[in-house]
Amino acid sequence: MIDRFLFEQADRLDVEFQLGRRAGWQQLAGESTYESYGQVGHSPARYNLPGRVIIDGSNTFMWNQTNLDGCLYLVKKSGKPLQELAWSSIGNILTGIQIQEARERGVLVPWRSWRHEKFKTMRQLHDADRGGFTFAPDVGLHEDVHELDFSSLYPNIIVTRNVSPEKIRCECHADREDVPGIGYSICDERGYLPDVLEPLIEDRDAIKAEIRETDDEERRDELEGQSSAIKWILVSCFGYQGFSNAKFGRIECHEAINAYAREILLETKAVLEEHGWQIVHGIVDSVWVTPIEG
């Protein structure tokens, strides 16, 4: 972390002092105190040295959760400078990736979120305002239990079901009920959000395949950093659709993804039971099963 007092002291003593490749320094943001989910946090001031990248290890999520290779992957995808990316939130980086896609399409980026929630009846609100499905656990001691987990379930739902802010509840297919349980329509035309996420899913699948094949420890560290970086973006893409300040968010997408996930888990239960497995427990995108006796 840059200490501006070093520069102030150097000025006072009339000493030539330079930390960056060019003279001087910049304060990009002041320190602040904030409240989130009932907890009070502190965000330190942010500084810049011209010609250098400064990463404050005490104030970076992505750097601590991945590594340099993971961060550089996201720099390429989001267009954010490395220093800015290091202190950015996951949602902020996701927005950067979305903005890059919008620029490539020649689409204007909204200054603020503008897709407000459409009118719902009380029945629609009751049916849509639900989370993922959870099976009540079969209480007791269980042996020979196997865990089955969907790979990136929510991002894959977005891509394969074309769940996108500008395509859900479209006027051109208002008479259709495509989303199970809540009856929203989804346009046949390819959406924007799937085009943002599909390359990330494909990259992570390819990276994980290479991790399994490589014996080079240095290359493995590089790949694991990239895989972890993509994972955090994919983890947040669903929740960010329900965030009121997300530039490309929309609550109906959030509800539709949950609806598809609930349906998939129920279909999974039916298929497993048909093939001799008993569901012991299940949460959103994972199920624990044991063979049916006999």
C-alpha positions in Angstrom: 0.0 0.0 0.0 1.3 3.4 -1.0 1.9 5.8 1.9 1.4 9.4 0.7 3.2 10.6 3.8 6.5 9.4 2.2 5.9 11.8 -0.6 4.9 14.6 1.8 8.0 14.0 3.9 10.2 14.1 0.8 8.6 17.4 -0.2 9.2 18.8 3.2 12.9 17.8 3.2 13.2 18.8 -0.5 14.4 15.3 -1.4 13.9 13.8 -4.8 11.6 10.8 -4.3 9.9 8.6 -6.8 8.3 5.2 -6.5 6.6 4.9 -9.9 8.2 4.9 -13.3 7.0 8.5 -13.6 6.9 11.2 -11.0 4.1 11.7 -8.5 1.1 9.7 -7.3 -2.7 9.8 -7.5 -5.4 9.1 -5.0 -8.1 7.2 -6.8 -10.6 6.9 -4.0 -10.8 7.9 -0.4 -11.3 5.5 2.6 -14.9 4.8 3.6 -17.0 2.8 6.1 -19.9 0.8 4.8 -22.6 -1.6 6.1 -23.5 -4.8 4.3 -25.7 -7.6 5.5 -25.7 -6.2 9.0 -21.9 -6.0 9.2 -19.8 -2.8 9.2 -16.8 -2.9 6.9 -13.9 -0.5 6.1 -12.6 0.2 2.6 -9.1 1.8 2.6 -8.1 4.6 0.3 -6.8 3.6 -3.1 -3.7 5.0 -4.8 -2.0 4.8 -8.1 1.7 5.2 -9.0 2.1 6.2 -12.7 3.7 3.4 -14.6 3.3 0.7 -12.0 0.6 -1.8 -10.8 0.0 -1.6 -7.1 -2.0 -4.4 -5.4 -2.9 -4.1 -1.8 -2.9 -7.6 -0.5 -5.2 -6.7 2.4 -7.8 -5.2 0.1 -8.2 -7.7 -2.8 -10.6 -10.6 -3.2 -9.7 -11.9 -6.6 -6.0 -11.9 -6.2 -6.2 -13.8 -2.9 -8.7 -16.3 -4.3 -6.7 -17.0 -7.6 -3.2 -15.9 -8.6 -1.6 -13.6 -11.2 -2.5 -15.9 -14.1 -6.2 -15.9 -13.0 -6.3 -12.2 -12.7 -4.6 -11.7 -16.1 -7.2 -14.0 -17.6 -9.9 -11.7 -16.2 -8.0 -8.6 -17.3 -8.3 -9.9 -20.9 -12.0 -10.7 -20.6 -13.1 -7.6 -18.7 -10.8 -4.9 -20.1 -10.1 -3.7 -16.6 -6.5 -2.8 -15.6 -4.9 -5.3 -13.3 -4.7 -2.9 -10.4 -8.4 -2.0 -10.7 -9.4 -5.7 -11.2 -7.6 -6.7 -8.0 -9.8 -4.6 -5.8 -13.0 -5.0 -7.8 -15.9 -7.1 -6.6 -16.9 -10.2 -8.5 -20.1 -8.5 -9.8 -18.0 -5.5 -10.9 -15.7 -7.8 -13.0 -18.7 -9.6 -14.4 -20.2 -6.2 -15.5 -16.8 -5.4 -17.2 -17.1 -8.7 -19.2 -20.7 -7.8 -20.1 -19.6 -4.3 -21.2 -16.9 -5.9 -23.5 -19.6 -8.0 -25.1 -21.9 -5.0 -25.5 -19.1 -3.0 -27.2 -18.3 -5.9 -29.6 -22.0 -5.9 -30.5 -22.2 -2.1 -30.9 -24.7 -1.9 -28.1 -25.0 1.1 -25.8 -24.2 0.4 -22.1 -26.8 1.7 -19.7 -25.4 4.2 -17.2 -27.6 2.6 -14.5 -29.9 -0.5 -14.3 -33.1 0.3 -16.2 -35.0 -3.0 -16.6 -37.4 -2.8 -13.8 -39.6 -5.6 -12.7 -42.7 -6.2 -14.7 -46.1 -6.4 -13.0 -47.0 -9.7 -11.4 -50.2 -11.0 -9.9 -50.0 -12.2 -6.4 -50.2 -15.8 -7.7 -47.2 -15.2 -10.0 -45.2 -13.6 -7.2 -46.0 -16.5 -4.9 -44.9 -19.1 -7.6 -41.8 -17.1 -8.8 -40.3 -15.8 -5.5 -38.7 -19.0 -4.4 -35.1 -20.3 -4.2 -33.6 -23.6 -5.2 -35.2 -27.0 -4.3 -34.1 -28.8 -1.1 -35.0 -32.4 -0.3 -35.7 -33.0 3.4 -32.8 -35.1 4.5 -33.5 -38.7 5.4 -32.4 -38.6 9.1 -30.2 -41.4 10.2 -26.9 -43.2 9.6 -26.4 -44.0 5.9 -23.7 -46.1 4.3 -22.6 -46.4 0.7 -23.7 -42.8 -0.1 -22.6 -41.1 -3.3 -22.7 -37.4 -4.0 -23.7 -36.2 -7.5 -23.1 -32.6 -8.3 -24.0 -30.6 -11.5 -21.1 -28.8 -13.1 -21.9 -25.0 -13.2 -25.7 -25.7 -13.1 -26.9 -22.1 -13.0 -24.6 -20.8 -15.8 -25.4 -23.8 -17.9 -29.1 -23.1 -17.4 -28.6 -19.6 -18.6 -26.8 -20.8 -21.7 -28.9 -23.8 -22.7 -32.3 -22.2 -21.8 -31.4 -18.8 -23.3 -32.2 -16.9 -20.0 -31.3 -13.3 -20.8 -32.6 -10.0 -19.6 -33.8 -8.8 -23.0 -35.3 -12.2 -24.0 -37.4 -13.2 -21.0 -41.1 -12.3 -20.9 -40.8 -11.0 -24.4 -43.8 -9.5 -26.2 -43.3 -11.6 -29.3 -44.0 -14.8 -27.4 -46.3 -13.5 -24.7 -48.7 -16.4 -25.2 -46.1 -19.1 -24.4 -45.2 -20.5 -21.0 -41.6 -21.7 -21.4 -40.3 -21.5 -17.8 -41.7 -24.4 -15.7 -43.9 -23.4 -12.8 -43.9 -19.7 -13.4 -45.0 -19.5 -17.0 -42.6 -16.9 -18.4 -41.9 -16.8 -22.1 -38.4 -16.8 -23.5 -37.7 -15.5 -27.0 -36.3 -17.9 -29.6 -33.7 -15.4 -30.6 -30.3 -15.9 -29.0 -29.8 -13.8 -25.9 -27.0 -11.5 -24.8 -26.2 -13.1 -21.4 -25.7 -16.7 -22.8 -23.1 -15.2 -25.3 -21.3 -13.6 -22.3 -21.2 -16.8 -20.2 -20.7 -19.6 -22.8 -17.1 -18.8 -23.6 -16.3 -18.8 -19.9 -17.9 -22.2 -19.4 -16.1 -23.6 -22.4 -12.7 -22.1 -21.3 -13.1 -23.6 -17.8 -14.0 -27.1 -19.2 -10.9 -27.0 -21.4 -8.7 -25.7 -18.6 -10.0 -28.5 -16.2 -9.3 -31.1 -18.9 -5.8 -29.8 -19.3 -5.2 -29.8 -15.5 -6.0 -33.5 -15.5 -3.5 -34.2 -18.3 -0.5 -32.0 -17.3 2.4 -33.1 -15.2 4.0 -29.7 -15.3 3.5 -28.1 -11.8 4.1 -24.6 -13.0 1.6 -25.0 -15.8 -0.9 -26.6 -13.4 -0.7 -23.6 -11.0 -1.3 -21.3 -14.0 -4.3 -23.3 -15.1 -5.8 -23.6 -11.6 -5.6 -19.9 -11.1 -7.5 -19.3 -14.4 -10.1 -22.0 -13.5 -10.6 -20.5 -10.0 -11.0 -17.0 -11.5 -13.7 -18.2 -14.0 -15.4 -20.2 -11.2 -16.0 -17.0 -9.1 -17.5 -15.2 -12.1 -19.8 -18.1 -12.9 -20.8 -18.4 -9.2 -21.9 -14.8 -9.2 -23.7 -14.6 -12.6 -27.0 -16.0 -11.2 -27.2 -13.9 -8.0 -26.2 -10.7 -9.9 -29.3 -11.0 -12.0 -31.3 -10.3 -8.9 -29.1 -7.3 -7.8 -31.1 -4.1 -8.3 -28.0 -2.1 -9.4 -26.7 -4.6 -11.9 -26.4 -2.9 -15.3 -27.6 -6.0 -17.1 -29.6 -7.6 -14.4 -33.3 -8.5 -14.3 -35.2 -10.2 -11.5 -37.2 -12.3 -13.9 -34.0 -14.0 -15.0 -33.1 -14.8 -11.4 -36.6 -16.3 -10.9 -36.5 -18.3 -14.2 -33.0 -19.8 -13.4 -34.3 -21.0 -10.0 -37.4 -22.4 -11.6 -35.4 -24.4 -14.2 -33.1 -25.6 -11.4 -36.0 -26.9 -9.3 -37.4 -28.8 -12.3 -34.0 -30.3 -13.1 -33.5 -31.5 -9.6 -37.0 -33.1 -9.6 -36.3 -34.8 -12.9 -33.0 -36.0 -11.5 -34.8 -37.6 -8.6 -37.2 -39.4 -10.9 -34.4 -40.7 -13.2 -32.3 -41.9 -10.2 -35.2 -43.7 -8.5 -36.1 -45.4 -11.8 -32.6 -46.8 -12.0 -32.4 -48.1 -8.4 -31.2 -45.2 -6.3 -32.7 -43.7 -3.3 -32.4 -39.9 -2.6 -30.9 -39.4 0.9 -30.7 -35.6 0.6 -30.5 -32.9 -2.1 -29.7 -29.2 -2.1 -30.2 -26.9 -5.2 -27.6 -28.6 -7.5 -26.3 -31.6 -5.5 -27.9 -34.9 -4.5 -26.8 -37.7 -2.2 -28.0 -41.1 -3.1 -27.7 -44.7 -1.9 -28.7 -47.9 -3.7 -32.2 -49.1 -3.1 -32.1 -52.3 -1.1 -32.4 -55.4 -3.3 
